[in-house]
Amino acid sequence: MADIQFALFDTAIGRCGIAWADRGIVAIQLPLPSEAQTRGRLKQRYQALTEAPPPAPVQAAIDRMIALMNGQPIDLADIDLDLTDSPDFNREVYAIAREIPPGKTLTYGDIAKRLGGVELSRNVGQAMGQNPCPIIVPCHRVLAAGGKPGGFSANGGVETKLKMLAIEGAYVNHTPSLFD
Protein backbone atom coordinates (compact mmCIF):
# COMPACT_ATOMS: atom_id res chain seq x y z
CA MET A 1 0.00 0.00 0.00
CA ALA A 2 1.51 3.29 -1.05
CA ASP A 3 1.31 6.79 0.31
CA ILE A 4 -0.39 6.36 3.66
CA GLN A 5 -0.86 9.41 5.85
CA PHE A 6 -2.00 9.72 9.45
CA ALA A 7 -3.14 12.13 12.12
CA LEU A 8 -3.90 11.96 15.83
CA PHE A 9 -7.16 13.17 17.39
CA ASP A 10 -8.70 13.42 20.85
CA THR A 11 -11.78 11.48 21.97
CA ALA A 12 -13.55 10.76 25.25
CA ILE A 13 -11.50 7.54 25.50
CA GLY A 14 -8.16 9.25 24.79
CA ARG A 15 -5.92 10.28 21.89
CA CYS A 16 -6.54 8.06 18.86
CA GLY A 17 -4.79 7.77 15.52
CA ILE A 18 -6.19 7.47 12.02
CA ALA A 19 -4.38 6.42 8.83
CA TRP A 20 -5.70 6.81 5.30
CA ALA A 21 -4.79 6.17 1.69
CA ASP A 22 -6.41 7.14 -1.61
CA ARG A 23 -9.26 4.60 -1.31
CA GLY A 24 -10.22 5.32 2.29
CA ILE A 25 -9.26 4.87 5.90
CA VAL A 26 -6.87 1.96 6.45
CA ALA A 27 -6.47 2.04 10.24
CA ILE A 28 -7.71 3.49 13.50
CA GLN A 29 -5.43 3.23 16.50
CA LEU A 30 -7.16 3.28 19.86
CA PRO A 31 -5.32 5.19 22.59
CA LEU A 32 -2.15 3.82 24.08
CA PRO A 33 -0.65 5.13 27.35
CA SER A 34 1.19 7.93 25.54
CA GLU A 35 0.84 9.88 22.30
CA ALA A 36 4.29 8.65 21.27
CA GLN A 37 3.14 5.03 21.67
CA THR A 38 -0.04 5.67 19.65
CA ARG A 39 2.01 7.29 16.87
CA GLY A 40 4.62 4.51 17.10
CA ARG A 41 2.02 1.72 16.76
CA LEU A 42 0.73 3.27 13.52
CA LYS A 43 4.28 3.63 12.18
CA GLN A 44 4.96 0.00 13.16
CA ARG A 45 2.00 -1.12 11.01
CA TYR A 46 2.87 1.10 8.03
CA GLN A 47 6.55 1.93 7.56
CA ALA A 48 5.96 4.47 4.76
CA LEU A 49 3.71 6.68 6.85
CA THR A 50 3.66 10.47 7.02
CA GLU A 51 1.80 12.70 9.43
CA ALA A 52 -0.48 15.17 7.66
CA PRO A 53 -3.58 17.29 8.15
CA PRO A 54 -6.61 15.11 7.33
CA PRO A 55 -8.39 15.80 4.04
CA ALA A 56 -12.08 16.75 4.33
CA PRO A 57 -13.56 13.20 4.18
CA VAL A 58 -11.11 11.96 6.83
CA GLN A 59 -11.77 15.00 9.03
CA ALA A 60 -15.50 14.32 8.70
CA ALA A 61 -14.90 10.72 9.87
CA ILE A 62 -12.84 12.00 12.81
CA ASP A 63 -15.59 14.46 13.79
CA ARG A 64 -18.18 11.68 13.68
CA MET A 65 -16.02 9.31 15.77
CA ILE A 66 -15.51 12.06 18.35
CA ALA A 67 -19.28 12.67 18.47
CA LEU A 68 -19.95 8.92 18.87
CA MET A 69 -17.43 8.67 21.71
CA ASN A 70 -19.18 11.68 23.31
CA GLY A 71 -22.40 9.66 23.44
CA GLN A 72 -24.18 10.80 20.28
CA PRO A 73 -25.80 7.84 18.43
CA ILE A 74 -23.85 8.43 15.22
CA ASP A 75 -23.83 5.71 12.54
CA LEU A 76 -20.40 5.32 10.92
CA ALA A 77 -21.35 2.59 8.43
CA ASP A 78 -21.00 4.87 5.37
CA ILE A 79 -17.38 5.90 6.05
CA ASP A 80 -15.09 4.66 3.27
CA LEU A 81 -12.57 2.09 4.45
CA ASP A 82 -9.76 0.46 2.51
CA LEU A 83 -9.64 -3.07 3.94
CA THR A 84 -7.76 -4.67 1.04
CA ASP A 85 -5.06 -5.89 3.45
CA SER A 86 -7.65 -7.87 5.46
CA PRO A 87 -8.59 -11.46 4.53
CA ASP A 88 -11.96 -12.00 2.81
CA PHE A 89 -13.48 -13.70 5.88
CA ASN A 90 -12.50 -10.77 8.09
CA ARG A 91 -14.04 -8.29 5.64
CA GLU A 92 -17.31 -10.27 5.78
CA VAL A 93 -17.21 -10.14 9.60
CA TYR A 94 -16.48 -6.40 9.55
CA ALA A 95 -19.38 -5.75 7.14
CA ILE A 96 -21.81 -7.40 9.59
CA ALA A 97 -20.29 -5.59 12.57
CA ARG A 98 -20.70 -2.25 10.78
CA GLU A 99 -24.45 -2.89 10.68
CA ILE A 100 -24.71 -2.94 14.51
CA PRO A 101 -26.15 0.42 15.57
CA PRO A 102 -24.75 2.42 18.52
CA GLY A 103 -26.13 1.14 21.83
CA LYS A 104 -26.79 -2.35 20.42
CA THR A 105 -24.68 -5.50 20.42
CA LEU A 106 -24.37 -8.87 18.71
CA THR A 107 -22.46 -11.92 19.92
CA TYR A 108 -19.63 -13.67 18.10
CA GLY A 109 -22.15 -16.51 17.62
CA ASP A 110 -24.74 -14.17 16.06
CA ILE A 111 -22.22 -13.08 13.45
CA ALA A 112 -20.99 -16.65 12.94
CA LYS A 113 -24.57 -17.82 12.24
CA ARG A 114 -24.94 -15.14 9.56
CA LEU A 115 -21.72 -16.41 7.98
CA GLY A 116 -22.77 -20.04 7.91
CA GLY A 117 -22.64 -21.58 11.36
CA VAL A 118 -22.05 -21.06 15.06
CA GLU A 119 -18.87 -23.18 14.76
CA LEU A 120 -17.28 -20.09 13.16
CA SER A 121 -17.57 -18.12 16.43
CA ARG A 122 -13.87 -18.51 17.25
CA ASN A 123 -12.93 -17.32 13.75
CA VAL A 124 -15.22 -14.30 14.22
CA GLY A 125 -13.43 -13.53 17.50
CA GLN A 126 -10.04 -13.79 15.79
CA ALA A 127 -11.20 -11.47 12.99
CA MET A 128 -12.36 -8.94 15.58
CA GLY A 129 -8.96 -9.14 17.28
CA GLN A 130 -7.36 -8.21 13.94
CA ASN A 131 -9.77 -5.34 13.21
CA PRO A 132 -7.68 -2.51 11.71
CA CYS A 133 -10.41 0.12 12.15
CA PRO A 134 -11.99 -0.07 15.62
CA ILE A 135 -14.74 2.46 16.30
CA ILE A 136 -15.69 2.53 12.58
CA VAL A 137 -15.80 -1.28 12.57
CA PRO A 138 -17.38 -1.44 16.03
CA CYS A 139 -15.76 -4.58 17.41
CA HIS A 140 -16.57 -3.25 20.88
CA ARG A 141 -20.24 -4.03 20.08
CA VAL A 142 -19.50 -7.74 19.60
CA LEU A 143 -19.87 -9.77 22.78
CA ALA A 144 -19.26 -13.32 23.94
CA ALA A 145 -22.04 -15.82 24.58
CA GLY A 146 -24.61 -14.78 27.15
CA GLY A 147 -23.92 -11.09 26.53
CA LYS A 148 -20.63 -11.22 28.44
CA PRO A 149 -17.97 -8.77 27.27
CA GLY A 150 -15.51 -11.33 25.90
CA GLY A 151 -12.05 -10.11 24.93
CA PHE A 152 -10.75 -6.81 23.66
CA SER A 153 -7.22 -6.39 22.36
CA ALA A 154 -7.00 -2.60 22.76
CA ASN A 155 -5.04 -0.95 25.55
CA GLY A 156 -7.08 -1.31 28.73
CA GLY A 157 -8.67 -4.54 27.42
CA VAL A 158 -12.23 -5.30 28.46
CA GLU A 159 -12.35 -2.13 30.60
CA THR A 160 -11.94 -0.01 27.43
CA LYS A 161 -14.61 -2.09 25.64
CA LEU A 162 -17.03 -1.64 28.55
CA LYS A 163 -16.32 2.11 28.65
CA MET A 164 -17.06 2.43 24.93
CA LEU A 165 -20.29 0.44 25.32
CA ALA A 166 -21.33 2.51 28.35
CA ILE A 167 -20.79 5.74 26.37
CA GLU A 168 -23.16 4.33 23.73
CA GLY A 169 -25.69 3.21 26.34
CA ALA A 170 -25.40 -0.50 25.54
CA TYR A 171 -26.32 -3.12 28.13
CA VAL A 172 -23.65 -5.72 28.90
CA ASN A 173 -24.30 -8.71 31.15
CA HIS A 174 -21.15 -8.22 33.20
CA THR A 175 -20.64 -7.99 36.91
CA PRO A 176 -16.97 -7.41 37.70
CA SER A 177 -15.46 -9.97 40.02
CA LEU A 178 -12.95 -9.31 42.76
CA PHE A 179 -10.22 -9.92 40.19
CA ASP A 180 -11.50 -7.56 37.45
MISEDO-686777 format. One record per residue (C-alpha): residue number from 0; residue in three letters; x, y, z. Coordinates in pm, 1 decimal, always signed. Layout:
+------+------+----------+----------+----------+
| resi | resn |        x |        y |        z |
+------+------+----------+----------+----------+
|  NUM |  Ala |        X |        Y |        Z |
...
+------+------+----------+----------+----------+
END
This chain:
+------+------+----------+----------+----------+
| resi | resn |        x |        y |        z |
+------+------+----------+----------+----------+
|    0 |  Met |     +0.0 |     +0.0 |     +0.0 |
|    1 |  Ala |   +151.1 |   +328.8 |   -104.8 |
|    2 |  Asp |   +130.8 |   +679.0 |    +31.0 |
|    3 |  Ile |    -39.1 |   +635.5 |   +366.4 |
|    4 |  Gln |    -86.5 |   +941.2 |   +584.9 |
|    5 |  Phe |   -199.7 |   +971.8 |   +944.5 |
|    6 |  Ala |   -313.7 |  +1212.7 |  +1211.9 |
|    7 |  Leu |   -390.1 |  +1195.5 |  +1583.3 |
|    8 |  Phe |   -716.0 |  +1317.4 |  +1739.4 |
|    9 |  Asp |   -870.2 |  +1341.6 |  +2085.1 |
|   10 |  Thr |  -1177.7 |  +1147.9 |  +2196.7 |
|   11 |  Ala |  -1354.9 |  +1075.7 |  +2524.7 |
|   12 |  Ile |  -1150.3 |   +754.0 |  +2550.2 |
|   13 |  Gly |   -816.3 |   +924.9 |  +2479.4 |
|   14 |  Arg |   -592.3 |  +1028.0 |  +2188.7 |
|   15 |  Cys |   -654.2 |   +805.7 |  +1886.1 |
|   16 |  Gly |   -479.2 |   +776.8 |  +1552.2 |
|   17 |  Ile |   -619.1 |   +747.2 |  +1201.9 |
|   18 |  Ala |   -438.5 |   +641.8 |   +883.0 |
|   19 |  Trp |   -569.8 |   +680.6 |   +530.1 |
|   20 |  Ala |   -478.8 |   +616.7 |   +168.7 |
|   21 |  Asp |   -641.1 |   +713.7 |   -161.0 |
|   22 |  Arg |   -926.0 |   +460.2 |   -130.7 |
|   23 |  Gly |  -1022.3 |   +531.7 |   +228.5 |
|   24 |  Ile |   -925.9 |   +487.0 |   +590.5 |
|   25 |  Val |   -687.1 |   +195.7 |   +645.3 |
|   26 |  Ala |   -646.8 |   +204.2 |  +1024.0 |
|   27 |  Ile |   -771.0 |   +349.4 |  +1349.8 |
|   28 |  Gln |   -543.0 |   +322.9 |  +1649.8 |
|   29 |  Leu |   -716.2 |   +327.9 |  +1986.1 |
|   30 |  Pro |   -532.0 |   +519.3 |  +2258.8 |
|   31 |  Leu |   -214.5 |   +381.6 |  +2407.8 |
|   32 |  Pro |    -65.0 |   +513.0 |  +2734.7 |
|   33 |  Ser |   +119.5 |   +793.0 |  +2553.5 |
|   34 |  Glu |    +84.1 |   +988.2 |  +2230.2 |
|   35 |  Ala |   +429.2 |   +864.9 |  +2126.8 |
|   36 |  Gln |   +314.2 |   +503.0 |  +2166.6 |
|   37 |  Thr |     -3.7 |   +566.8 |  +1964.8 |
|   38 |  Arg |   +201.2 |   +728.9 |  +1687.2 |
|   39 |  Gly |   +462.3 |   +451.0 |  +1710.3 |
|   40 |  Arg |   +202.2 |   +172.4 |  +1676.1 |
|   41 |  Leu |    +73.3 |   +326.5 |  +1352.5 |
|   42 |  Lys |   +427.7 |   +362.5 |  +1218.2 |
|   43 |  Gln |   +495.6 |     +0.2 |  +1316.1 |
|   44 |  Arg |   +200.4 |   -111.6 |  +1100.7 |
|   45 |  Tyr |   +286.7 |   +109.7 |   +803.3 |
|   46 |  Gln |   +654.5 |   +192.9 |   +755.9 |
|   47 |  Ala |   +596.0 |   +446.5 |   +476.4 |
|   48 |  Leu |   +371.4 |   +668.4 |   +684.6 |
|   49 |  Thr |   +366.4 |  +1046.6 |   +701.7 |
|   50 |  Glu |   +179.9 |  +1270.4 |   +942.9 |
|   51 |  Ala |    -47.9 |  +1517.3 |   +765.7 |
|   52 |  Pro |   -358.5 |  +1729.0 |   +814.5 |
|   53 |  Pro |   -660.6 |  +1511.0 |   +733.3 |
|   54 |  Pro |   -839.2 |  +1579.6 |   +404.0 |
|   55 |  Ala |  -1208.3 |  +1674.8 |   +433.2 |
|   56 |  Pro |  -1355.7 |  +1319.7 |   +418.1 |
|   57 |  Val |  -1111.0 |  +1195.6 |   +683.2 |
|   58 |  Gln |  -1176.6 |  +1499.6 |   +903.4 |
|   59 |  Ala |  -1550.5 |  +1432.1 |   +870.5 |
|   60 |  Ala |  -1490.0 |  +1072.4 |   +986.7 |
|   61 |  Ile |  -1283.6 |  +1200.3 |  +1280.6 |
|   62 |  Asp |  -1559.0 |  +1445.8 |  +1378.7 |
|   63 |  Arg |  -1818.3 |  +1168.5 |  +1368.0 |
|   64 |  Met |  -1601.9 |   +930.9 |  +1576.8 |
|   65 |  Ile |  -1551.2 |  +1206.5 |  +1834.8 |
|   66 |  Ala |  -1927.6 |  +1266.5 |  +1847.3 |
|   67 |  Leu |  -1994.5 |   +892.3 |  +1886.7 |
|   68 |  Met |  -1742.9 |   +867.2 |  +2171.0 |
|   69 |  Asn |  -1917.8 |  +1167.5 |  +2330.9 |
|   70 |  Gly |  -2239.7 |   +965.7 |  +2344.2 |
|   71 |  Gln |  -2417.8 |  +1079.7 |  +2027.9 |
|   72 |  Pro |  -2580.1 |   +783.9 |  +1843.2 |
|   73 |  Ile |  -2385.2 |   +843.2 |  +1522.2 |
|   74 |  Asp |  -2382.9 |   +571.1 |  +1253.9 |
|   75 |  Leu |  -2040.0 |   +531.9 |  +1092.4 |
|   76 |  Ala |  -2135.0 |   +258.7 |   +842.6 |
|   77 |  Asp |  -2099.6 |   +486.6 |   +537.3 |
|   78 |  Ile |  -1738.3 |   +590.0 |   +604.8 |
|   79 |  Asp |  -1509.2 |   +465.5 |   +327.1 |
|   80 |  Leu |  -1256.8 |   +208.6 |   +445.4 |
|   81 |  Asp |   -975.6 |    +45.7 |   +251.1 |
|   82 |  Leu |   -963.9 |   -307.3 |   +394.2 |
|   83 |  Thr |   -776.3 |   -466.8 |   +103.6 |
|   84 |  Asp |   -506.2 |   -588.7 |   +345.0 |
|   85 |  Ser |   -764.6 |   -786.6 |   +545.5 |
|   86 |  Pro |   -859.1 |  -1145.9 |   +453.0 |
|   87 |  Asp |  -1195.9 |  -1199.9 |   +280.9 |
|   88 |  Phe |  -1348.5 |  -1370.2 |   +587.8 |
|   89 |  Asn |  -1249.5 |  -1077.0 |   +809.1 |
|   90 |  Arg |  -1403.8 |   -829.3 |   +563.7 |
|   91 |  Glu |  -1730.7 |  -1026.7 |   +578.2 |
|   92 |  Val |  -1721.0 |  -1013.7 |   +959.9 |
|   93 |  Tyr |  -1647.9 |   -639.9 |   +954.5 |
|   94 |  Ala |  -1938.1 |   -575.4 |   +713.8 |
|   95 |  Ile |  -2180.5 |   -740.4 |   +958.7 |
|   96 |  Ala |  -2028.7 |   -559.4 |  +1257.3 |
|   97 |  Arg |  -2069.5 |   -224.9 |  +1078.2 |
|   98 |  Glu |  -2445.5 |   -289.0 |  +1067.9 |
|   99 |  Ile |  -2471.2 |   -293.9 |  +1450.9 |
|  100 |  Pro |  -2615.0 |    +42.1 |  +1557.5 |
|  101 |  Pro |  -2475.2 |   +241.6 |  +1851.5 |
|  102 |  Gly |  -2612.6 |   +114.5 |  +2182.5 |
|  103 |  Lys |  -2679.1 |   -235.4 |  +2042.4 |
|  104 |  Thr |  -2468.0 |   -550.1 |  +2042.3 |
|  105 |  Leu |  -2436.7 |   -887.1 |  +1871.2 |
|  106 |  Thr |  -2246.1 |  -1192.2 |  +1992.0 |
|  107 |  Tyr |  -1963.0 |  -1366.6 |  +1809.9 |
|  108 |  Gly |  -2215.1 |  -1651.0 |  +1762.2 |
|  109 |  Asp |  -2474.4 |  -1417.2 |  +1605.8 |
|  110 |  Ile |  -2221.8 |  -1307.8 |  +1345.2 |
|  111 |  Ala |  -2099.4 |  -1665.2 |  +1293.8 |
|  112 |  Lys |  -2457.2 |  -1782.4 |  +1223.9 |
|  113 |  Arg |  -2494.4 |  -1514.4 |   +955.8 |
|  114 |  Leu |  -2171.6 |  -1641.0 |   +797.5 |
|  115 |  Gly |  -2277.3 |  -2004.2 |   +791.0 |
|  116 |  Gly |  -2264.4 |  -2157.6 |  +1136.2 |
|  117 |  Val |  -2204.8 |  -2106.4 |  +1505.5 |
|  118 |  Glu |  -1887.5 |  -2317.6 |  +1476.1 |
|  119 |  Leu |  -1727.9 |  -2009.2 |  +1315.7 |
|  120 |  Ser |  -1756.9 |  -1812.0 |  +1643.3 |
|  121 |  Arg |  -1387.0 |  -1851.2 |  +1725.4 |
|  122 |  Asn |  -1293.1 |  -1731.6 |  +1375.3 |
|  123 |  Val |  -1521.9 |  -1429.8 |  +1421.8 |
|  124 |  Gly |  -1343.0 |  -1352.6 |  +1749.8 |
|  125 |  Gln |  -1004.1 |  -1378.8 |  +1579.0 |
|  126 |  Ala |  -1119.9 |  -1146.9 |  +1299.5 |
|  127 |  Met |  -1235.7 |   -893.8 |  +1558.1 |
|  128 |  Gly |   -895.7 |   -914.0 |  +1728.4 |
|  129 |  Gln |   -735.6 |   -821.0 |  +1393.6 |
|  130 |  Asn |   -976.9 |   -534.0 |  +1321.2 |
|  131 |  Pro |   -767.6 |   -251.2 |  +1171.2 |
|  132 |  Cys |  -1041.2 |    +12.2 |  +1215.2 |
|  133 |  Pro |  -1198.5 |     -7.1 |  +1561.5 |
|  134 |  Ile |  -1474.3 |   +245.9 |  +1630.5 |
|  135 |  Ile |  -1568.8 |   +253.4 |  +1258.5 |
|  136 |  Val |  -1580.4 |   -127.9 |  +1256.7 |
|  137 |  Pro |  -1738.4 |   -144.0 |  +1602.9 |
|  138 |  Cys |  -1576.1 |   -458.5 |  +1741.2 |
|  139 |  His |  -1657.4 |   -325.3 |  +2088.5 |
|  140 |  Arg |  -2023.9 |   -402.6 |  +2008.4 |
|  141 |  Val |  -1950.3 |   -774.0 |  +1959.7 |
|  142 |  Leu |  -1987.1 |   -976.7 |  +2277.6 |
|  143 |  Ala |  -1925.5 |  -1332.1 |  +2393.5 |
|  144 |  Ala |  -2203.8 |  -1582.0 |  +2457.7 |
|  145 |  Gly |  -2460.7 |  -1477.7 |  +2714.7 |
|  146 |  Gly |  -2391.6 |  -1108.7 |  +2653.3 |
|  147 |  Lys |  -2062.8 |  -1122.1 |  +2843.7 |
|  148 |  Pro |  -1797.1 |   -877.4 |  +2726.7 |
|  149 |  Gly |  -1550.6 |  -1132.8 |  +2589.7 |
|  150 |  Gly |  -1205.0 |  -1010.5 |  +2493.4 |
|  151 |  Phe |  -1074.8 |   -681.3 |  +2365.8 |
|  152 |  Ser |   -721.9 |   -638.9 |  +2236.0 |
|  153 |  Ala |   -700.4 |   -259.6 |  +2275.7 |
|  154 |  Asn |   -504.3 |    -94.9 |  +2554.8 |
|  155 |  Gly |   -708.1 |   -131.5 |  +2873.3 |
|  156 |  Gly |   -866.6 |   -453.7 |  +2742.4 |
|  157 |  Val |  -1222.7 |   -529.8 |  +2845.8 |
|  158 |  Glu |  -1234.7 |   -213.5 |  +3060.1 |
|  159 |  Thr |  -1194.1 |     -1.5 |  +2743.4 |
|  160 |  Lys |  -1460.8 |   -209.0 |  +2564.3 |
|  161 |  Leu |  -1703.0 |   -163.8 |  +2855.2 |
|  162 |  Lys |  -1632.1 |   +210.7 |  +2865.2 |
|  163 |  Met |  -1705.6 |   +243.3 |  +2492.9 |
|  164 |  Leu |  -2028.5 |    +44.2 |  +2532.2 |
|  165 |  Ala |  -2132.7 |   +250.9 |  +2834.9 |
|  166 |  Ile |  -2079.0 |   +573.7 |  +2637.3 |
|  167 |  Glu |  -2315.7 |   +433.2 |  +2372.9 |
|  168 |  Gly |  -2569.3 |   +321.1 |  +2633.6 |
|  169 |  Ala |  -2539.8 |    -50.5 |  +2553.6 |
|  170 |  Tyr |  -2632.4 |   -311.9 |  +2813.0 |
|  171 |  Val |  -2365.4 |   -572.2 |  +2890.3 |
|  172 |  Asn |  -2430.1 |   -871.3 |  +3114.9 |
|  173 |  His |  -2114.9 |   -821.8 |  +3320.4 |
|  174 |  Thr |  -2063.9 |   -798.7 |  +3691.3 |
|  175 |  Pro |  -1696.7 |   -740.9 |  +3770.4 |
|  176 |  Ser |  -1545.9 |   -997.0 |  +4001.6 |
|  177 |  Leu |  -1294.7 |   -931.0 |  +4275.8 |
|  178 |  Phe |  -1021.6 |   -991.8 |  +4019.0 |
|  179 |  Asp |  -1149.5 |   -756.0 |  +3745.3 |
+------+------+----------+----------+----------+
END
